[in-house]
Amino acid sequence: MSSPPPTPATSSILPASVTALVERKLLIDTVRIYRPGPMVLDPATGQYVPGPDVTVYEGPGAHRPAGGPGIVLRLEGQPYRDDGDARYTLFTPLSAPVASTGDLVTVVHSEDAAAIGRVWTVLDPGETGTVEVVRATWMRIQKAGGTA
């Protein structure tokens, strides 16, 4: 009995046409994933100051609220993680780099003017799975922006 030939690295469970269609119809905003740059020495003051942000990804994406307010039972003196109502999901192409915990996300362009300029913090690395069409990343809103 012989084993099947190795599967090429470019094969996928879903046809490329399905992924392309979903990306074209869903990922209609332009998003930027970035992280603060390393501290740099300011020669004028002799102090370390934040360097320029490092862009991890800028391109097609989408975001949506990930749910309403969470209900949290608080026990006196016990720490808890309050998800609240500021949770969102970021969607990016599978070809985009995976965001890391703590990365920042902003909407650069959107038909929804209220979305432009909002900033979220990535809560967990982008999700992966056997059958994925786009990458989902959990975020929490940090700054509401927008012009609407």
C-alpha positions as CSV (number, residue, x, y, z in Angstrom):
1,M,0.0,0.0,0.0
2,S,1.5,3.3,-1.0
3,S,0.9,6.7,0.7
4,P,-0.7,9.5,-1.2
5,P,1.6,12.1,-2.7
6,P,2.3,15.1,-0.5
7,T,-0.2,17.9,-0.7
8,P,1.3,21.1,-2.3
9,A,1.6,24.0,0.2
10,T,-0.8,26.1,-1.8
11,S,-3.7,23.7,-1.6
12,S,-6.7,24.6,0.6
13,I,-9.9,23.0,1.7
14,L,-11.8,25.9,0.2
15,P,-11.4,27.0,-3.4
16,A,-9.4,30.2,-3.8
17,S,-12.5,31.7,-5.5
18,V,-14.5,31.4,-2.3
19,T,-11.9,33.1,-0.2
20,A,-11.5,35.9,-2.8
21,L,-15.3,36.4,-2.9
22,V,-15.6,36.7,0.9
23,E,-12.6,39.0,1.1
24,R,-14.0,41.3,-1.7
25,K,-17.5,41.5,-0.1
26,L,-16.6,41.5,3.6
27,L,-13.2,43.2,3.9
28,I,-14.2,46.6,2.6
29,D,-12.5,48.9,5.1
30,T,-8.8,49.7,5.2
31,V,-7.3,48.8,8.6
32,R,-3.8,49.2,10.1
33,I,-2.3,46.9,12.7
34,Y,0.7,48.5,14.4
35,R,2.7,48.5,17.6
36,P,4.7,51.2,19.4
37,G,8.2,51.5,18.1
38,P,11.3,51.1,20.3
39,M,12.5,53.9,22.5
40,V,15.1,56.2,20.7
41,L,17.5,58.7,22.1
42,D,16.6,62.3,21.4
43,P,20.1,64.0,21.0
44,A,18.6,67.4,21.7
45,T,17.4,66.5,25.2
46,G,19.4,63.4,26.0
47,Q,16.2,61.6,26.9
48,Y,14.7,58.4,25.5
49,V,11.4,59.1,23.6
50,P,9.0,56.7,21.9
51,G,10.2,56.0,18.3
52,P,7.8,55.8,15.4
53,D,5.1,53.2,15.4
54,V,5.9,49.9,13.5
55,T,3.1,49.0,11.0
56,V,2.5,45.2,11.0
57,Y,-0.3,45.3,8.4
58,E,-2.2,47.9,6.4
59,G,-4.8,46.7,4.0
60,P,-8.3,45.3,3.6
61,G,-10.2,44.5,6.8
62,A,-13.5,44.7,8.6
63,H,-14.5,45.1,12.2
64,R,-17.7,44.4,14.2
65,P,-19.0,44.5,17.7
66,A,-18.5,41.1,19.3
67,G,-21.3,41.2,21.8
68,G,-23.1,43.2,24.4
69,P,-22.2,43.9,28.0
70,G,-20.9,40.9,29.9
71,I,-22.2,39.9,33.3
72,V,-19.5,39.5,35.8
73,L,-19.9,38.2,39.4
74,R,-17.5,40.1,41.5
75,L,-16.2,38.6,44.7
76,E,-14.7,40.9,47.3
77,G,-11.0,41.2,46.6
78,Q,-10.9,38.7,43.7
79,P,-9.4,39.8,40.3
80,Y,-11.6,39.2,37.3
81,R,-11.5,40.0,33.6
82,D,-14.4,42.2,32.7
83,D,-15.2,41.9,29.0
84,G,-17.7,44.7,29.1
85,D,-19.3,46.0,25.9
86,A,-16.2,47.2,24.2
87,R,-15.2,43.9,22.6
88,Y,-14.9,43.8,18.8
89,T,-13.7,41.4,16.2
90,L,-11.2,42.3,13.5
91,F,-11.3,40.4,10.2
92,T,-8.3,40.4,7.9
93,P,-7.2,38.2,5.0
94,L,-5.5,34.9,5.8
95,S,-2.5,36.3,4.0
96,A,-2.2,39.2,6.5
97,P,0.3,38.8,9.4
98,V,-1.2,37.5,12.6
99,A,-1.7,40.3,15.1
100,S,0.0,39.9,18.5
101,T,-1.6,40.6,21.9
102,G,-1.2,44.3,22.7
103,D,-0.9,45.4,19.1
104,L,-3.1,48.4,18.2
105,V,-5.6,48.5,15.3
106,T,-7.2,51.6,13.7
107,V,-9.5,52.1,10.8
108,V,-7.8,54.2,8.1
109,H,-10.7,54.2,5.6
110,S,-14.3,53.2,5.8
111,E,-17.7,54.2,4.4
112,D,-18.7,54.6,8.0
113,A,-17.1,57.9,9.0
114,A,-17.7,57.1,12.7
115,A,-15.2,54.2,12.4
116,I,-12.3,56.2,11.0
117,G,-9.7,56.9,13.7
118,R,-11.0,54.5,16.3
119,V,-8.3,52.6,18.1
120,W,-8.5,49.0,19.5
121,T,-6.1,46.9,21.5
122,V,-5.6,43.3,20.3
123,L,-6.6,40.9,23.2
124,D,-5.4,37.7,21.7
125,P,-3.4,36.6,18.6
126,G,-5.5,36.1,15.5
127,E,-7.5,32.9,15.5
128,T,-6.6,30.0,13.2
129,G,-8.5,26.9,12.3
130,T,-8.7,24.1,9.7
131,V,-11.4,25.8,7.7
132,E,-11.0,29.5,7.7
133,V,-11.9,32.1,5.1
134,V,-10.7,35.2,6.9
135,R,-8.8,35.6,10.1
136,A,-10.7,36.8,13.2
137,T,-8.9,38.7,16.0
138,W,-10.5,39.8,19.3
139,M,-10.0,43.4,20.3
140,R,-11.1,45.9,22.9
141,I,-11.9,49.5,22.1
142,Q,-9.3,51.9,23.4
143,K,-10.3,55.2,21.8
144,A,-13.5,56.2,20.0
145,G,-12.8,58.3,17.0
146,G,-14.7,59.1,13.9
147,T,-16.4,62.1,12.5
148,A,-20.1,61.1,12.7
